[in-house]
Amino acid sequence: MVGSWYVVLEEETERYASIDGHGYDLYRWDLTRTVEVEGDRAAAETAALALADSYVPERIARFLNPGGRPERNVYRLPDGTLLVRMKRSYDEIRFRIGVGELISAQEEIEGERRPERPNGLKRLFGQRGARAGSPIRRRTESVMIPRTEPSALGHRVRNRW
């Protein structure tokens, strides 16, 4: 709803890519969750701080033992965003939590689809049944020729497959 305050969660994702024989770790921020908060900006900042203290990303949560918790450092950046750094014994992940007011929202409108460009075969032979008035050709049923059983031929046939 326009005018509402939201808590926005962005997680850092890591992907490995090999380019020209060299390996690279590619990092980027992905929007993971948005939560609408009832109230004003102060209520949204309180909800963001609570989320920063309690949220555990799946990449770390799936390896936690029952009752265990990872190391967590929460930093408030100059623009008001919270940066959370979580560490386990061998893994580290970062995520950002921000507060924002929704100022514009537009619904998706699906436009007209472009006509498909015919590929080479359709250009050569035309589209069967695509034009109005052209008869639709259907495949005729193929005629099955019964096979004679090997025992009926009077000799033994070995199955090779």
Buried (B, 14 or more C-beta within 10 A) or exposed (E): EEEBBBBBBBBBBEEEEEEEEEEEEEEEEEEBBEBEBEEEEEBBBBBBBEBBEEBBBEBBEEEEEEEEEBEBEEEEEEEEBBBBBBBBEEEEBBBBBBBBEEEEEEEEEEEEEEEEEEEEEEEEEEEEEEEEEEEEEEEEEEEEEEEEEEEEEEEEEEEEE
